[in-house]
Amino acid sequence: MNQGQSRGVRIYDNRHACYFCEKVVLHIKEHLKTHRNQDMVKDILKSDQPNFTSLRKFGDDRHNRKCVEKKQGEIILARRPKGKFDVTDYGPCPNCREWVMLDHLKLHYRHCQSHEKNTVKMRRKDLVFQAQVLAGHLKDEPSSLMSKEVLPIMTRDVMSQTAQNDPLVMALGESWLRRNRGNVEKRKYYASSRMRLCARLLLALRDTKSNKDEKTYLEEGDDDEGDGDVKCEALVPKADDSKGLWHYLKPNHFDDIVLAAIKCAIPNADDEDDLLAPSNAIMLKYDLHRLINSKWAMIVKNGSADDEEAKNCKTLLALMDLEWEERVTRFARLVLARRKYEYKNELPSPKDIEQITKYLRKELDHLELVADNFRRLVALCQARILLYNKRRSGEVETIKLQCYASRSKPSDGIDESLESDLSPVEKHLLESQEFLRVRGKRGRPVPVIIPPDAKRALAFLASVKGRRSSGIVEGNPYLFPNSVNHYARAYESLRFVCGELDLRAPHKITSVSMRKYMATLTQMMNLDKNQLEWVYSHLGHTKKVHKEHYRQLSGLVEKTQVSKILLIQDLNLTSKFRGQKLDDFDIRDLVLPDADTQLHSSDHLSIPVQNMDPEECMYSEEAANEEATEEKDEEEDELDEAKEKTPRVSRQRWTAAEMKELKEYFSDFLKTKTTPRQAVIEKMKKKSEKANGVLHLRANHLIIKKISYINHSK
């Protein structure tokens, strides 16, 4: 791959591949004229100004796809890379087939669509997905990564079998693997769950279509006479298991797709107005977009964008943009909103947290460091670090030995002037605790503080002698290993510890509830802006997520603080407390006399008690987290698009005086059809200024562009 041009030296050696003979030539425009017998070339030559740009891009695209397939050859790009080159970072534009960097594909697509009357808006992820399929980065057959990581962990049932036999679902799994390439520990689970969800959709589609055909046949059979019973049983249509998503992703099946998506959200439910898993219906929208785009790209690779099947894909995408929000998404979000109002805050009990903490400290201090206690030490350390740091379970369980070995020890990297200003308590905390960083959500580094009571046990878990004597597989990279070359699950460790204690509500002790607990109780600590920023930076999310998703509406704050303001307003005592802080309001005379007459109206309400199994709580939280992830992806797309929108620059026409000076000062360059350099332009601008001209007011790059345009238009 030829690198970019050197500084100050322009290289004119761009080569392009011929669409017809596949030769790579230097002057593609002149070469294409030698194929004047081809219909496409004839049509171009009929115009007043023949433009071979589109044909050139299609020829380059065909050449590049063959190089990717053979894994050899030179890739022809729109712009030469200046740094390290990776072919998987590039792909063809679905509209014009020019190969550009996938990170810049959205901007390029807008530009090439601006020259057409019928523009189609597409999301950045859909464009990248189509480009990856067109380029051959995503293949119908499972990649080595898919075969090694995803397929072995999928449960052996009808859904997994359906997913593995459908090429579109497999392509979707490959896409999820590539999107989460950096998250080595969790990417296989993301790909597997989305593949199984789409397989469930396919099974629901087959069932819906079969029931509809059966109903239609029976209605038509009512008018027949004779031995209808035997005939009917023999001829009732059966579900065709061979039909995959390729068959159903058509505009005439759109109503069936909507019905199947809703069925995926109400598994085994009798009431269709109460979706058991509304997030499934929301997530299917994004996966269906990728599936349709994958189908379109596969068709275009083997045919043309004008093919009837390809047009059907575009029509189905338009239908989804028009009707899916109203028929599926809004329905699902209404269920989620209703549950939010009916949901009772499931924050853990402070007494339970105190009991677990004391138990973990005691066990970690006194438990003997021997091979027989290795598994127990793993569970205790995982639970201690997770509860102390309020980390996500996936962040704790995937801590690696290398990360632990590079932890910062007391006073590492602390400036002496800052250390001298610390209080005795802060100095003790600094000297007794260790600190490391792990991979958090979206690849951002998040902190993990190691309390002093866990140091001894962690040192044993990381030691070569302790791991070897405990039978840990040599080469296991994780600090908390399991019996194979993998890591122990932090959720199971937490459940194990809770099971050893007599807690009030053990099912409320989860990583998510502990994070919500911390975010909620910080409301009562009167933290300033900087201190609050420390909290949500430690938790590993933004201020908006902290307030909207983690911080619960605390009844304590409402009943003890906000109610003071409401009482003062009701009794018209605002002037009495003017200028005072809320904590200084003394309203004992207003409240205490009526304390004995409080009514506990909740004791008389007839509310059905819904007992939820702890496992169901876990799965509902995981579904909610996945939905939040998809919504954040869409928010990021919108932010990316907002960044890409550059302010419109008003262009100033070239006047006759400017054109006269341009032709006078740069006549030699116009004759030789070359472009001047910066030094020459500065010299000519000084001449223009000295002669009281107007050309010196133009920017250098505009003068270069104008001269280049004149040279190319001759």
N, C-alpha and C positions, 0 to 999 in steps of 0.2 A: 504494500500500500504506500503510494507516494505521499510524503509529508507535505505540510503547507509551505507556502512561499517564504523565502528568507526576507529579513527586514530590508526594505528599500529595493528589493529585486523581484520583479514580477515574472512568473514562470508561465509560459504559453505552451503547455504540453498536455492539455486535457484531451484524453482519448475517450471515445464512446463506442458502444457496441451497436452494430447494425441489426435492426429488427428482422431483416430477411435472411442475410447470409451469415449473421452472427460474428462477423469480423470486427475486431477492435481497431478503429482507425483514428487518425488525428483530425481530419476535416470531415466530420460526419455529414454536414449539409451537402457538400459536393458529392460525397459518396452515395448518399441516398438518391441523388438525381440519376445515378447510373441504373437504378431500379425503376425507371420511369414506366415500365410495363405493368407494375403493380397498381392495383386499383387505388390503394391508399395514397400512393405517390401522385397518381394522376389527379386525384381530387385536390391535393395540396397545390400542385403546379397550376391549376386552373385559376387560382386566386391572384389578385394583383400583386400582393406581397406574400409570397410563399413562406409559410412558417412550419418548420420541421421539428419544433420543440417537443410537441406531444409525442411524435413518433420516436424521437431520440430517447425520451424518458422511458417509453415502453420497451425499447431495445435494451437500454441499460438495466431495466428491471428483470427482463428475461435472463440476461447474462449473469446478474448478481444472484438470482435464485438458483441457477445451475452451479455457481461457485459454492454457495452455501450447502447445496445437496452433496456435491463432490468433496467438500471441505478442502478445496484448493483453488487457486486463482486469485485475481485481483478484483476487489470490489470497487465499483464506480459510484461515487457519492456526489451530492450536490455541492458540498463544501469539504475540502480536504481537512482531515483532523490534524491538529497541531501537536497533540500529546500522544498518550498511549491509545492504541486502537483495539477495540473489541467489537467484532461484527454483531454480537447480540445486542449492542446498544443502538443499532441502526435498523431501519426497515423502510418499505415503500409507503408513500402516501396513498391511502385508499382511493383518492380522487385522480391524481395525475401520475402516480407510480414513480415519482422521483424519490430516491433514497436519501433520507435525512435522519438526524439524530432523534431518537424516540422522545427525548425530553423536550425537543422543540417542535414536535409534530403538530401540536395544537395551533401554534402560531403559523406554521407553514400551511396548514389546512385552511385556515381563515383567509390567507393570502390567495391561494389558488382557487378557493371558492368565490372570492370577490369578483372574478372575471366571468362568472356564470350567472345566468338569470335565476335558475332554480337552485337556491342554496339550501343545504340540509344541515341543521345544527346537530353536532355530535359531541358527546362528552370525551374528555381526554383519554379516559381509561378504555372506552370503546374503540377509539382511534388506534391506540397502542395495541390493543388486542387484535384488531384486524390486521395491523401491520405485521405483528409477530406471526400470525398464521400465513399471511401472504409471503413473508420472507422465508418461511420454513423453520422458524425457531420453535414453533409448536407443531408437533407431528401427531398423526392419527395413532401411531403405535406408541405404547408407553415408553418413556425415556428410562434410562438406567436409574435415575433418581426416583422416579415414580415406582419402578419395580422393586427398588431396594427399600424405600421408606414407607410409601403410602399403602400399596396393595397388601403387604403382609399384616398390617395392623387393622385392616377393615374386617368387621365381623362377618363371618360366613353365613349369610342369609340371602333372601331373594333380592333385597335392595342392593347389596354389594355386587351380586352377580349381574343385576341389571345395569348398574353403573359401569362395570368393567367391560360389558359387551356393547356399550353405546359409544361411538367415536366422539360425539360432541361432548358428552359428559367427561370422557377422558381428557379431551382438549381443555375443558374447564379446569380440571384438576391440575393439569400442567401449568395453566395460567396462575392458579393460586400458589403453586410451588414457586414460581418465578417471582411473584409479587412479594413473597415472604422469604426471599432467598437468604436474607441476613439473620432471620430467626430460625436457626438450625433446629432447636429443640421442639418448637411448636408448629412448624410449617406443615408437617405431615398430618397433624390433627385438623388444621384449618382446611386443607385440601380434602381430606377424607369426609369431614362433616358436610361440606358443600356438595361433594359428589353424591353422597347418600341422600341429601335433600332433593337434588335434581332427579335422582332415581325414584324417589317417592312420588315426585310430580309425574314422572313418566308412567308409573304404575297407576296413579290416579287417573291419568289421561286415558289409558287403556280401559280401565274400569268404567269411566264415564262414557266413552265411545261405545263400549260393549252394551251397557245398559240402554243407551239411546237407540242403538240398532235393534236390540231385542224388543223394546217397547214399540218401535215403528213396525216391526215385523208382526207382532201380535195384534196390533190394531188393524193391519191390512188382512190378517188371517181370519178375523172375526166374520168376514163376509163370505169366506170359502165354505163349501159343503163337503161331505164325505168323511173319510177317515182322517180328520184334521189332527187328532191327538198324536198319532204316530208321525205324521208328516211334519207337524210343528216341532216336535222334539228333535227330529233329525236335521231340520233346516234352520233352527235358530242360530244366528251368527255368534261365534265365539270370539273372545278377545284374541287378537293376533299378536302373540308374544314377539314376533320377529320385527314388528314395526317399532322403530326407535323415535327419538325426538326429531330426527330429520323429517319424518313423515308428518309430525303434528305441528311443526313450526311453520304454519302457513296461515294467511289471513282468514280462510274459511273455518279454521279450527280455533279462532281467538276466544269465542265464548266457552269452548271446552277447556281452554287453558285457564281462563278466569275461574271456572268452577273447580278445576283440579287444584289450583293454588289455594282456594279457600278450604278445600278438603284437607290439604296438607296442614292447615292451621287448626283444624278441628278433629284430630284423630280420636276415634272412639267416643265422640261427643254426640248427645242426642239433640241439643239445642244449637241451631246454627247461628243464633245471635250471641253465643258465648264461645268465642274462640279460645281454645286451650293454649295455643302457641301462636299468637298474632304476629310475633316477630318473624315466623317462617314465611308468612305471606309478604311481609315487607322485604325480606332478604331475597325472595325469589325474583323480585323485579330486577334487581341488579344482575343476578345470575342469568336470567332470561335474556337480558340485553347482550351479555357476553356470548351466550349460546347462539343467538341469532346472528351476531356479528361473526362468530366463528363459521357458521354455515355459509354466510355470504362470502367470506374470504376463501373458503374451500371451493365454492362454485367458480369464483373469479380466477383462481389459480388454474383451474382446468378448463375454463371456457372464457366467457366475456361478461362484463358488467351489465350488458344489455340483455343477458339471458333472462327468460321468464322467471326462473327460480330466484335469481338475484333480485329482480324487481319485487317479487313477493316478500323477500326479506325486508326490503326498505318499507314496503307497505305495512308489514306487521310491526315494525319499529314505530312507524307513525301512529298506528292504532294504539300501541301501548302508551305512547306519550299523550294521546288524547283521552283514553278511557280508563287506563289502569289506576290512576290516582283516585278517581271517583268510585270505581267498582270494587277495588281491593284495598289499596293503601289507606284510604280514609276510614274504611270500615274497620281495619285492623287497629289504626291509631285511636279510634273512638273506644275500642275495647281496652286498650292500654291506658287511656286517659281515665276511663271509669274505674279501672282497678287502682289507679293511683289515688283517687279520692277515697276509695273503700279500704285501701291498704293501711294496716296498722303498723306503726313504726316497730320494726323488729330489731331494736338495738340491744346489745348484750347487757346483762346485769352487771353493775360495778362490783357487787359482791362476788360474782362468779370470776370476774377478771382478777380480782385480788386473790382469790383462792387458788387459781391456776398459777399465778405468778409466784406465790409463796411455795407452792408444791414443786414447780420447776426449779427454783433456786435451791431448794433443799436437796432434790434428787441430783442435780448437776454437781453440787458440792460434795456429796457423800458417796455417790455411786462409784464402784471400783472400776478402774480402767483396764478391763480384760476383754479377751476376744468374745466371751460368752455374752457380754453386755453391749457389743458393738451395735446391733440393731436397735436396742433400746436407746442408746446414746444418740443415734441418728434421729429418732423420733423426738426425743427431748430437746435436742439442739434446734431442729427445724421449728418446732412449736415455739421455743423461747425467742428465736430471732424473728419469726413471723409476727408474734404478738407484741414484741418490744418495739419493732420498727414499723408496724402496721403496713407491711409490704404485701403485695400480691403473692399468692402462693406460687405461681409460676416463676417469679423472680427469685424466690428463696431456694426452691428445689434445684434450679439450674446453675447454682454457684459452682464455679470450677476451681480445681486445686490451684491452677496458675493465678486466678484472681485472688484467692485467699493468700497465696504466698506473697503477692505484691501489695498486701494491705498496708496502710499507713499506721505505724505504731505511735505511742505517745510522744508528743512534741515534734513529730516529723513535719518539716516544712512550716513550722510556726515561728514567726518573727519574734525576737526577744523583746522588742518594745511592746508588742501586743500582749505577750505573755505576762509582762509585768503589770499590766492594767487589769488582769483578771482577778476576780474575787477568790477567796479560798475554796468555795464550793466549785466554781468553774475550773480552777486549777486541778482539783481532785478528779472531776469528770474528764478533763483532758488527759490526765496521766493514767487513769484506770480503764479507759475504753479504747478500742481499736476501730478502724474505719476502712471500709472498702467500697468500691463502686461496681454495680452489676448492670446488665442490660435490662432496661425497663420497656414499657410500651412504646411502640414506634421507634425503637432503637435508641431512645434517649438514655443516658447514664443516670442511674438513681443511687442514692447512698444507702449503705447498710452499716449500722453501728453495732459493734460486738460488745455486749455487756461483760463486765469482769467475771461473772459467775459462769459464763460459757467458754472462756478462754481455754481452760484445762481440757475440757471434753473435745473442743474443736481441734486442739493440737494433737490429741490422740487419733481423731478421725482422719487427720491429714498425714499422719506419720506412715512411713513405708512399713515399719515393723508392725504397727497395729493393723493395717489393712491386710498385710500378708498373713498374719496369724488368724485373721477373721475370715479368710477365704474369699476376699474381694478379688475380682478379675483384674489381673495386672494390665495396666493401661487404661482403666476406667478413669475418665478425666474429671468426674464430679466429686465435690466435697461430701455430698450425702449419697453414697452409692447404694444400689440395691444388689440383689444376688447375681444379676447379669451385668452386662456392660451398659448400664443405664443409671437413672437417678431415682431415689425414693420420692413418692408423692407427698407433698407437704400437707395436702388436705387429709390424707389418711393418717399422717402423723398427728395432726391436730385432733382428729376423731379418736385416735388411740389414747391420747392424754386425757381428753374429756371423759372417756369411758372409765378411766381409773378413779374419777372423782364423783362425788355426789353433788351435782350442780343443779341450780334452779331451772335453767333453760339451756342445756348443752347444744341444742340445734341452732342457737343464735350465735354461737362462737364460730364464725367463719372469717376468712380474710376480708371479704367485702364488708361484712357488718362491723368489723373492727376499724376499718378505714372510715366508714360512715360515723362510727362512734367518736373517733378523734375529731373529724370535721365538724360534728355537731357540738361537742363540748367546748371547742375553742370559741364558740359564740359567747360563752359565759366568762371568758378570761380577759376580755377587753383588750385584745391585742391591737397594736398599731399596724399601719399599712405594711411596714417592712417586716415585722414579725409574722404577719399573716402570710406574706410572700415566702418566708422560710418554711412555713407549714406545708403549703401546697407544692413547693419545690421539692420538699422531702417526700411527699406522697407521690410525686411524679406525674402531676397533671396540671392543667392550666387553672387560672383563677375562675374562669367561667364554668368549667367542669366541676370545680370544687364547690361552687355555690349551687349549681343547678342539679347535679347528680349525686353528690356525696353528702352535702350538708342537709340534714333533715329539718323539717319545720318543728322546732322543739316546743313542746307544751310548757316546759319550764320557763322558757324565755317569754312566751306569750302570757302566761298566768302570773308571773312575778314581776315583769318589767313593763310590758306593753299595757297591762291592765291598770297600772298606776296612772298612766296618761289618760286612759279612758275614764277612770273614776274622777280625776281632777276636772276633766272637761264636762262630765255629767253634772257635777256639783258647782260649776262656775267658780272654781278656785284657781284659775290660771294665773291671775295677778298675784296671788299669795306666794306662788312658787316660781315667779319669774326670775330668771338669772341663775337658778340652781341646777346642778347636775341631777340626772335621773337617780343616781345612787343616794343622793342626799335628801330625796323627797321623804318627809316624815308624815305618813298618813295613818298612823296607828289609831287615832281617834275616829277615823272614818271607817276602818275595817274591823278592828277587834271586837266592838260590841255585837256585831252580827256573826261572830265566828261560830257560835253554838247552834245557829239556825240554818246552817248550810244543808242543802238537800243534795243527796247523791242520786241524781236522776238516772244515772247509768245502771243503778241496781234494779230499776224497774223496767228497763227496756228489754224487749224480746228480740234478741239478735242471734241468728243461727251461728253456732260455733263451727268453724271450718278447721279441722285438724289436718295440717299439711305435713307429710312425711319429710324428714330432713333431706333425703336424697332428692325429693322433688324441688325443695328449696334450692339445692345446688344447681340442678339443671335449669330452673327458671332464671337463676342469676346468670348462668352462662349464656342463655339465649338473649337476655337483656343486654349483656356485655357485647355480644356479636352485633346486635342491632345498633347499639351506640357506636360501634366501630364503623359500620356502614354509613351511618349518618355523618360521622366525622369525616369519612372519606369524601362524601359529597360536599361538605362544608369546605374541605381543603381544595376541592376542584373549583368551587366558586371563588375562593381566595386567590387561587392560581390564575383564574381568568381575570379577576380584578387587577392583579399585578401585571398581567400581560397587556391590559388596555392602556396604551400610552396616550398622552394628550395629543389631540389633533393639531398638527402644525400647519399654519396658513402659508401656502406657497406663494411666492411673488413671481409674477411673470417677468421674463426677460424683455427689457425694452429695446427699441431699435438702436439707441445709443450704445447700450451694453453689447449687443450683437456686433455692431460695427467695430468696437474696440477689440472684442474677442477675436474677430477674423483678422484684424490688423496685427495684433501682438502675437497671435498663435498661428499665423498662416503656415509656417513650416510644418507644424504638427498636424494641421488639417490636411495638408497635401500628402504627407506620408502616412496618414491614418494611425498616428501614434498618440500616446497620452503623456503630457509633461509631468515632471516631478515637482515636489513642493518648492525646491529651491528656484526653479524656473518661474513658477507662478508668483512667488514673492518678488522676484526681480521685475516681472511685468506689472505687478500691482503698484510697485513704487513708481514705474514710468507713468502709469495711469494717474496716480495721485499728483505727480509733478506736473502733468499736463492738464490738471483740473478735470480729469475724466470721472467716470462713474463705476468703472469695472472694479476698482480697488475696494469698493464697499461690499462686494460679494465674498462669501467664505471660500476658502481654497477647495474644499471638497465639492462645492457646487459648481465651481469652474471646471474641475476634472470631470464631473458627471456630464456637464453640458458638452464638453469637447468629445467625450466618449460617445455620447448619443449622436452627435453630428457625424462622427466617423462611421458608426454602424448603420446610419440611415442612408448613406450614399450607395 
